[in-house]
Amino acid sequence: MLWLKLAFKEISNNFRFSLFFIVNLSIGLIGFIALDSFKNSIDTHLNNNSRAILTADAQISGNAPLTEVEFTLADDIFNADYEYSDQISFLSMVAGNDASRMSQLIGIDANYPQYGEFVLREGGVLTDELRQELFSSNSIWVAESLMLTLGLNIGDSIKIGAMDYTITDMIEVDPSSTISVMSNFPAIYMGLEQIQATGLIQLGSRINYSRFYKFNEDVNMDSWEDEFRQAELEILGDTRRISMTTHQERSEDLGRILSYMNDYLGLIALIALFLAGVGAAYLFRSFFTSRFKDMAILMCLGGTPKQAYLMTLMQIVLLGSISAVIASAISFITMPVLPRLFENFLPRGFVNEMELSSFILALFLGTIGSVICCLPILSKIYDLHPIALFHEKVQPSKSLPHWKRHTMSYAPILIVFWFLAIWQSSSILIGSLFIASFLAAIFILGLVAWYILKYCGSFSNHSNVTQKLALRNLNRNRMGAISCFMAIGLGSLLINLIPQIEKGLQEEISQPDDFSVPDFFMFDIQPDQLEGLETILASYGHSLAFVSPQVRARMESINAGIVDDFEETPDEQMQRRRSVNLTYQDKLKSSEELVEGEEWDGPWVFGSDELPGISLELDFAERINAKLGDVISFDVQSVPISGRVMNLRTVDWNSFQPNFFISFQPGVLDPAPKTFIAAVSNVPEEQHLGIQNEIVETLPNISIINVGQLVASILDITNQISWGIKVMAYLAIFAGLVVLYSIARYEVKSRFWEINLLKILGANFKDVRNIVQIEFGILGFFAAFVGVSLSLLISYAISWFVFDSIWQLSWSITALSIIAITALSVLTALAATMSVLKQKPLQLLRAD
């Protein structure tokens, strides 16, 4: 108890140190704890609402009407009593109030939804009576976003396909719309018979047929997906492809999307936590140095190094616990911020709540984390000797009998942060790569800082007195200067990294190189509709571009090896056995580039001894393990067709041109049943609505995507992600500035006598202030410059490997980052040292 009382006494007697230590550590903890709370809330919401998200316990679905064969197959696996609900859904254009929009049409029966509340504006929670009203007339329920876009009200009519439907209510809560970004294609609900009557279900149309199951008892569904795939393969062979999803799988899929973003932000928050640890270590070092004499006196009075160690350790634990409580409280207050940053990705009804596990994590990181960061300094207690009281200054022994202990005191820091990185990224590989990259960045920053500081001494010979003193101070006090350099450099790297990648993505999405993005992308065009579509466009002065046939097929074999023979996992099975879209073309598009092989010089001649040529997209070829010369066989509407891989090509998918993974040489697929995909470019904004409305009126089954609106939606999503990342990056740079503040204050205090001597010799306040400005201006500028340079290299590498070398240098962001961080560094250093610099020489003499 005595040591606990002494620890409390030390904290209260050193209020300024204690307060700054708590603030510094709290800054590092806030982001990490807030993200952990956010992640736990997501997991809790998805676990508690997984059935409502799917609206059922399980679902089977396919691109063709489900038959008794599939239902019997499912029954054999379920082996439980159930209720079911059937559904048909697809995308289509709808028109109303002289406007049109792509929407998701959903046909339901009387049992929908089996879980979750479906709420209408006028009718309230869905009832059997409301369902019957929907089924007994040409009535529809429409999503609020569609009604706002088209300027519609309840009671207005919408043209869907060949029919006019009346809006009888507006959807307020749709349990199946789990992620609000899907509102890009707002939902329209109608009965199954009504959706069949639209006339939009035609050959080649992308229709999804589903049956949802609600079980009357708890059942174990863990192995159902694998069993279903195996039974389907045994019973149906490779002629059909239907899928099965359980409510847990749907919840996990949604959670995985959100988890990727949260984990990445968590890794950035880990850097902020690391920098806060560095700041805590320097703060503690400054405090610890000032307490050497008190500890030596304590040992003279009978205390042992172990007792002094425990007393100091208790102080750190107490300060860390207070920091954790404060960080948790601030995280709790700021919890509404994260859902706003990711509102386009969050499930409906999501509530962000702080759980006990997040508070326990905060306590662990606040106490254990602060202890391990201060451990290297704590270890010096054992090198204190009471005899040092007879010396002018009390310092630990300079001998190295305990060098192993000092070295090992750094090991827990690396181990704990390594485990945190693995835990945060949910991957040993990613966590280890992150720590390795982080250490590499620290090594590079440290190495550059060492050489810059080394040459500061040489440059000082050719400078005036003020500059000479500043440069030599940097040269003499390298360890503190290197710590400042690394903290500022890491913050600069993070802040500048994301904007560089974001800039390239925005430029490439909105205006790819070498070609312009089309204004409209059209699909589900029937062969007999091409002429009519061309006529409509010609009346506005435009024509179809990139007209591409699309033929549905199934890949059967590669080099006579049945695809199923080399499947390894369910995911690979899905990828290799899925239906594929084929096209044929006489030459490459502007969005394609040949990388291997050669182009065909004309159409394939029927009856030729040579197989027709096939062109594969490069990444797709790698996924299916195909190479030049391989023979691939397909089932095209029950007709076997084979071809030889003649070339491999890359594709700019963001061109919004009709691009395909597999392209055949002309002459072989021409007679096959097909639909067409096409684009229209250079359409003035004022013609968009007129063209859409006329196509919907005369050719209602053709689906139209307004590419400009889609690009804007994509950029809005990337901006939201980027903003979340920037928040964490700014938190890291703020933690870095706290480190700089701590080190600057420590360095100035350690140079009391030097500053005092300068003032006695005639230096005024302005001269001493200029020395500090030059020191930290040099540190800030070069650290920002190196950090920004590393961010450019890393962003280029990420763009090259992840985004197919989409990269664009933003000079304005780069220059602004360097200037702003340099200015902030100087201002922070001045704020940290101003009180010391303003003291009179007599006060400085008394201070020691």
N, C-alpha and C positions, 0 to 999 in steps of 0.2 A: 504493500500500500504506500510505503514511503516513496518509492520510485515513481508511482503513479501521481502522487501529490507533487513531487518535484517536476514531473513532466508538465502537469497543469500550470505550475508556477512559471516554468520557462516559457510556455505558450503565452500566458497573460502578460509576462514582463516584456515580451518581444512581439507586441501586437502587430506592428507594421509588417514584420517578416511573416507572421502567421497569416495575416489577411491576404498578403500577396501570394503566398504559397497556395492558399485555398482557392483564390481566384484563378491562378494559373492552372492548377490541376482540374478545376471544374470546367474550364474551357475545353480541355482535351477530352473530358469525359462526356460532355453534353451530346456531341454528335454520335458517339458510339452507343450511348444508352438510349437516345431517341430512336436510332435505327433498330436496336434490338427490340425495343418496345413495339415499334412499327411491324417488325417481322413476326413477332409473337402474335400480334393482333390479327395479321393476315392469316397465319396458321389456324388460330382459334376460329376466325370467321369461316374459313373454308371447311374446317372440320365440322363445325356446328351447322353449316348451311349447304353441305355438299349435295344432299338430296334435292333441296330447293333449287340449286344451281342447275342440276340436270332435269329437274321437275319429275324425277323418277328414281327408282333404285338402279335400273339398268336400261340400256337402249341397244337395239340392233338397227342398222341402217345400211342403205345401199343406193346406187344410182339407177336402179330399175325397180319396178314394183315388187314388193316382197310377196313370196308365195308360201303355200303350206309347207313346202320343203324346208324353208328357212325357219318357219315357226316351230315345226316339229323338232328341228335340230336344236333350237333354243330350249324347247320344253325338256328335252332329254338331259340337258346340262343343268337347268334350273332345279328341276325335281322339287318344286315347291308350289303352293297355291299362290295365284297372283291375279291382279287386275291389269288391264293394258289400255293404252291409248295410242291411236295411229295419227301420223302427221305427215304432211307433204310440204316441202319448202323449196323455194328457188328465188333467184334474183330476177327482177324484171323492171322495165320502165313503167311508170304510171303518170297520168296527166290529169291536171285539174286546175281550174282558175287560170287558164292560159299559161300554164307552166308545167314542167315535167321534171321527174327525178327518179334515179335508180332506187329501188326499194327491195326489201326482202318480203316476199309473199309467204304466208304461213297458213296452211289449211289444217284445222284441228277438228277433233270429234268431241263428244259430250263428256269425256273423262279428263280433258285437259284443264288445268295442270293437276298432276297427282300429288305433288308437294309444292309448297310455296304459295304465296298470295298473289293473285293477278288482280290488280286494282284499276278500275275505270273511273274517269272523271265524274260522270253522271251516275253510273250504276253502282259504284263502289266495288267492294270485293265480289269477285265473280261467283255467280250462283247458277243453278240449273235453269232457272227461268231466263236469265240473260243469255245463256248458251242457246236455248231454243229459239229465242228471238233472232239470234244471229243466223241460225241454220235455216229458218223458215222464210227468209227473204234475202234480197240482194243487199245485205247489210255488211259492213266491215267496221273493225276497230283500228284506229290509226295512231301511230306513235306521235307524241307531241312535237318532236323535231321536224317531222314531215309536214305537219299542219302549219307550223311556223314558216317553213321554207316556201311552201306553196300558197301561203296566205289563206288557208281554209278554216272553216268553222264546222262545228257539229251540225249535221243536216245537209251539208254540201255534198256533191257527187264527185267521184273520181272515175276516170276511164282506165280500166285494166283489161288489156287484151281487147276482146271483142265486146265486152260488157261494160255497162255503167253501174257503179256501186255507190250506195249512200252511206256516208259516215254517220253512224248512230252513236258513237262514243269515242273518247280519246283515252289512250293508254297512259296511265300514270306510273304504275309499277308492273314491270314484266320480269318475273323471276328467271326466265331463260336468257335474258339479256344481261349476262354477268359482267361484261366489260363495256363501259360506255363508249369506247372507241368504235364499237360496232354500230353506233348510231349513224355512222357514215352511210350505212344502208338501213334506214329506219324501217321498222316492222309494220306490216299490215296483216291483221288476222281476219280470217273468214272460215266458213265451213268447208269440209272436204269436197262436198258436191259443188259448191260455188267455185272453188279453185280449179276443179276439172272443167267447169263451164267457161273459163276465161279463154280457152283455145290456145293457151301459151305452151302447153305441154306437147312438144313436137319432137321429131327425130333429131337427135343431136343436142337437144336442150339439156342443160345441167340441172337435173332434178334430184332432190334428196328425199327418199322414202324412209320413214322411221317408225318403229314401234317401241313405245316406252312401257316398262314393266314396274309395277308396284307390288311387292311381296307382302303377304299377310302375316309373315313371321320373320324373325331375324335369321339371316342366312350368311354363310361365309362365302364371299365372292372373290377371294384373293386369287384363285387359280382359274377363274371362269374364262378370262380372255384367252389364255393359252389353250384351254380345252376347246373353246369355240373355234379357234383357228384350225386346230388339228382335226376336229370333227368336220369342219367345212371342207378341208382338203380331202379327207377320206370319202365324204359323201358326194361333194360337188366337183371334186377334182380342181382343175385350174380354169374352169369356165366362168366362174362368178367371183366377185370380190365384195363381200359385205363385211361390215365391222361391228364390233361389240364394244360398248363402253359402260363401265360401272360408275356410280356416283363418286366413289373414291378416286377413280382415275381422272375424271373430269376435274375434280377439285385439285388433284396433284398437278395436272397440266397447267391450270390457271395459277396455282401457287408457284410453279417453276418459273413462269414468265416474270412474276413479281419478284421472286427470289433472286434472279439474275441481277436485276437492277439494285436490289437492296444489298446484295453481297458485294457488288462493285463499289457502292457508296460506302459500305462498311470498311473496305480496304483503304479507301481514302481517309475515312475517319480514323483508321488505325495510325496513319501517318501523323494526323493532328494529335493523337494520344501520345505517340512517340515524342513529338516535339514538346508537348506539355511535360513529359517525363524529363527531357533534357533541361527544360526551364526549371523544373522542381529540383533537379540535381544541382544546378548552379545557384539557385536560391539557398538551398540547404548548405552548399559549400561555403557561401558567403557567411551565413549564420554560424555554421560549424567552426569556421576559422576564428570568428570573433569570440567563441566560447572555449577555446583551447585552455586559456588561463583558468577559467572556472572549473574545468574538468580536472586539470592538474591539482588544483586546491582540493577538490573532492577526493582525489586519490591520496593526497597527503593526510586527509582526515580519516582514512581507513577504507575508502571505497576501492573496489577492484575495477579493472578495465571492463570486466563482464557486466558489473552493475551500471557503470557509466554507459556502456553499450545498450543495455536494456532500457535505461532511462531515455536515451536519445531515440531508440527504436519506438518506444511508447509515444513520444512526441509525434513522430512521423505517422504512426498508425492513427492517432487521434486526429491529426490534421487531414489525413487521407479520408477518414470516415466522415468528417464534416464536409469535405469536398464532395464525396459521393452523395451525401444527403442533398446538398445544394444543387449538384448536377441533376439529380433525379427530380428535384422540385422544378427546376427550369425546364427539363425535358417534358415533364408533365404539363407545364403551362404552354409549351410550344408544340405540343402534339398535334394540334389542328393544322400546323403548317405542312407537314409531310403529305397528308392526304390531298391537300390542295396542289402540291407539286406533281402528284401522280394521279390526279382525278380521272384522267382518261384511261387508266389501267386498273382501277380498283373495282371490286365487285359492288353491286348495288347493296345499299344498306350497311356498308362497311363502317365500323366504329373503331377508332384508334384508342386503345386503353393501355395503361401501364400495368403490367402484371408483376407479381412478387419476384419472379425470376429475373426481371430487368433490374430491380432494386438490389437483389443479391449480387448480380453481376457488377453493378456500380460499386457496391461495398468491396467486392473482391479486387476490382481494378484500382479503387481509391486507396485501399490499404496495402495489399500485396504489391500492386503496381508501383506505388510511391516508394515502398521499402526497397524493391529491387533496383529502382533507379538511383536511390541514394546509397545502396549497398557499397559501391566502391569507396565512397567517402567515409561511411561508417567504419569500414575496416581499418581506417587509420587510427581509431581510438586505441587499438592495441599497441601502436607505436609511440603513444604519449608516455613521458616519464616525469614524475614529480620534480626531479632535479632541474627540469626545464624552467621552473619558477625563478631560478637564480639567473636565468639568461634575460636579455633585454626583451626578446620576443619568444613566446611559447609556440613551438612548432613540432609536429611529429618527427620522429627520428628519420634521418635521411638514409640510414643503412637499409639494406634490402634483405633482412632475414625472413620476411614474410611476403616475398614477391609472389609466391605461388598463391597465397591467400588473396592478394590484390588482383592477380590475374583472374582467378576463379570467380571473384566477385562480379565480374562482367558477364559470366556465362548465363546466370538466371535471366538477365535482360533479353538476350538473344533467344533463349528457349521459350520464355513466356510469349514473346511477340511472334515467334514462329508458330506456336500452338494457336494463338489468337488468329493469325492469318489463315491457318488451315480450317479452324472452326468457322471463321467468318465467310470464307469462300466455299465451304462444304466440299473441299477437294484438297488432298495432300499435294497433288501436283501443282495446282494453281497457287495454293498457299505457299509452297516452297519456292515456286518461280517468283512470286511476289516478293518474298523476303530476299531472294537472291538478287532480284532486280533492284530492290531498295538498297541493299548493301553495296551493289555495284555503283548505284548513283551516289551514295555517300562516299565511296572510295574515290570516284572520279572528282567529286566536289572537293574532297579533302586534299587530293593530290594537286589539283589546280590551285587551291588556296595556299598550299605549302609553297609552291613555286612562286606565286604572286607575292606572298609575304617575304619569301627569301630575297627576292630582287628589290623589295622596298628599301632595304638597307643600301643597296648600290645606287638607287635613284636619289636617295637622300643627299648624296654628296653634291648634287647639282641643283639644290633647292634652297629657298630662303629658310630662315630660322624656324618659322611656324610649320612649314611643310616638312622640314627636316625632322623636327621633333615628332610629328604625327607619323611619318614613315618609319622612323626608328622604333616608335612605340609598337607599331604593327609587327615589325621584324622581331622585337624582343618578346612580345606576348603572343606567340603564335597559337598556343592551344586554345585560349579563349577566342581569338580572332577566327580560327578555323571552325569552332563550334558555331559562332555567329554566321559565318560564311555558309555552312551546311544548312542551317535552319532557314536562312533567307533563300538559298538556292533551291531547296526542296519545295518551299512554298511557291517560288516562281515557276518551277517545273510544272506543278499541278495546275496553277492558274492559267498558264499558257497552253497546256496540252490539249484540253478539250476544245477551245475555240478553233484551233488549227484543224482538227478532225472535222468539227462541225461545219467550218467554212467550206471545206472540200466537198462534204456531203451535200450541203445546200446548193452549191454551184452546180454539182453534177446532176442532182435530182431536177433542179429547175431548168438547167440549160447544159446538157451533156456536150462534150466536144464533138465537132465534125457534123452534127446534125441537130435539128430543132425538135423539141418535144411536140408531138401532135396535140391538137386541141380535143379531139374525140377519139376514143377507142371503142370499136363496135365488134360484137360477137353474136353467135347464134344466128348468123345470116344464112338463110336457106338459098340453094343454088338459083331457084327461080325468082329470088328477090333482088339479085344483084342489079338487074337492069332497072327496076323500079327505084332502088336506092340511088343509083347513079343519076337518074332523072331528077330526083329531089335535090340532090347536091348541085347538079348542073344549073338548076334554077337560081341557086345562090352564088353561082360562079366558082364552084369547087368540084373536086373529083376525089374518088377513093384512092388511097395510097396503101402500099404494102398489102394488097389483097392476098390472103394466104388461106389455102384450103386446110381444113382440120378433119382428120380421120381418126376415129376411136379404134383402138386395137389393144391386144394383150401380148406382151412379150413372152414367147414360149421357151426359147432356148438360145444359148450362145455356143457356137462351134459344136452343135448337136448335143450339147450337154443340157439336160432339162434344168431349168432355172431352180426348181425345188431341190435338186441334188446338192447344190452347194450353199443352201441357206444355213445360217448358223444361229441366228437369234430371231425372235418375233419381229423386231424392228427391221432387220434385213429382209425378212420374209415379206413384210408389208411393202418394202421399197422395191424389191425385185419382182414381186408378183402383181403389183398394182397395174391398173389399166394405164396406157400411155396415149398421148396425143401425137399423131404423126402428121407431117406435112410433106409437100414436094415443091421444089423450086429449082429454076434453071441456073441461078447464080446467088452468091451471098448478098445479104442486105448490108446497108451501111452500118448497121449495129453489130455486124459480125466480122470476125477476123480469122483467117486461116492460120493455124499454128503448126499443123502437121498433115502430110499427105498432099493430095492434089484435087482440084475441082473437076467435075465431069464436064465434057465438052459438048453435050447434047443429050436428048432424051434417050432412055433405054429402049432398045428395039425388042418388041415382043418376039419370043422364040429364040432369042440370042443364047449362045452357050454361056455367056458371062452373066453373073448375078448382077442385079441393079445395085448402084452405089448407095451407101448410107453415109450421112454426115452426122457426127455426134458432138454435142457440146462437151468441152474438155472435162469439166468437173463431173458431169453425169457419166462420162465414159469411165472415169476413175471409180465412181461409186459402184458401177456394175461390173468393174474389172474387165472392160473391153478395150481392145487396141486395134491398130490398123491391120486390115486383112481378116479380122474375125468375121464369121458368118452369124448373123442374128436372124432368128425366125419369129414371125408374129402371126397371131390369129386376128385377121381383119374380117369381122362379121362372119365368122366360121369359114373364111377362106385363108388357107395357109400361104404366107408370102415371106420370102427370105431375101436378104441382101447382104452385101459385103461392105464392111467399114472402109470407106475410101479416104476420109479425112476427118480431122478433129478441128474444132473452132472454138473461139471464145465469143461470148455474147455480152453486150451491154444491156442488161435487163432493165435498167432505169431509163432506157430510151423510149419505153412504152410503145415500141413497135411490136407487131405480132411475131414473137420469137419462140422457138421450139427447141427442145432437147434433141429430138430426132428428126432428121429431114431426109427424105428419099429422093433419088434421081427421078425426074419426070418420066412418065410413060408406064409406070406400074400401078400407082394408086389412083390414077385419073378416073377410072370407072367406079371406084368405091363410093358408098354413101358418105356424104360429108356435109359439113357446114363451113362457112367462111368467116374469117376474122379480117378486119381492115381498120384503117385509121384515116383521119381527115386532119390536114394541117392548115395553118395560116388562115384560120377563121376569125374575123373580127368579133370582138366581144358582143356587139349589138346583134349579131346573127345567131349566137349560141342558142338562145331560147327558141327562136323561130325554127331552126333546123331540128332541134330535139322534139318540139311539139308536132311538127309535120311527120316525122318518122314514126313517133308513137301513134299518131292518128291513122296512118296508112299501113305501117308495118309494125304492129305492136309487139311481136315476139322478139324483135331485134333489141338487144340490150346495149345501152350506150353509157360509157363512162366519160364524164367530163374530166379530162386529165388535169386541167388547171385546178379544179376543186380538189382532186385527189392529191396533187402535189402540195397544195396549201395545207391539206389535212396531215400529210406525212411530215411536212416541215414543222407544223404545230406540235406534233408528237415529239419530234427530235428536239425541238426547243424546250419542251417540258422536261425531257430526260436531261438535256444539257443544263438546264437551270438547277435541277436537283444536284447534279455533279458539281456545278460551280459553287453551290452553297457549302458543300463539304470542302471544296478547295479553298474557299475564303476562310473557312474555319481553320484550315491548316495554316494558311499564311498568317492568320491572327495569332495562332499558337506560336508560330515562328517569330513574330514580333515580340511576343511576351518573352521568348527565349532571349532575343536580342536585348530587351529591356533588362532582364536579369543579369546577363553577362556584362552589359555596359555598366550597370550599377556596381557589379562586383569588381570590374577592372578599374573603375575610377576610385573606388574605396581602397583598393589595394595599392593605388598610387598616391595616397594622401601626401606622403613626404615629398614626392616629386612635384606635385601640383603646388604644395606649400613653398617649396624652394623656388619654383618659377615665379610665384607672386612676390616673394622676398627680393628676387633679383630684378624686379621691375615689370614683369608681365601683368597686364591688366586682364579683366574678365573677358574682354573681347578676344584677346590672344588665346587664352585657354579654351574658350568656346570654339574658336576656329580650329584648334588642334583636334577637338572631339569631332567636329563636323567633317574635317578632312579624313580622319580615321574611318569613321563609319560611312562616310560618303563613298570612299574607295571600296570598303567591304560590301556595301549595299549594291553599288554599280556592278562590280565584277561578279558578285554572287548572283545577281539578277541576270546578268548577261550569260553566265555559264548555265544557270538553271533554264533560262529561256532557250538557249542553244540546244540543251539536252532535250527539252520538250519538242523542239522542231524535229530532231532526229528520231525520237520515239514516236511522235505522231506520224512521221513519214513511214516508219517501219510498220506501225499498226495499219495505216492506210494501204500500204503495199501488200501485206499478207492477209488482211481481213476484208478490205474494201476494194481490192483489185486496183491498187495504186491511184485511188481517187484522193488527191492531196492538192491543196492550194495554200500558198504562203499568204498570211494576212500581215502585211507590214505594219498597219496601224495598231493592231492588237499587240504585236511584238514590241514595237517602240514604246507604246503607252505602258506596257507592263514593266519594262526596264526603268523608265522615267519615274513612274508612280512608286515602284518598290524602293528605288534609290531614295526618293524623297521621304517615304515613310520610315526608312531605316534611319536617316539622319534625324528626323523629328522624334522618333522613339528614343534614340540615344540621348538626344538633348533633354527630353523629358525625364529620363532616368538619372541624368547626371547634373541637372540644373541646381538642385539643392546643395550638392557638394561643391560645385564650381563657384557658387555665390558666397560660400563661407569665407570669412576673413582668415588670414594666415595664423593669427593667434588661436582661433577656434580649432584650426587644423592641428596646431601643435598640441593643444590640450586633448584632442581626440585620441592621440596615441600615447 
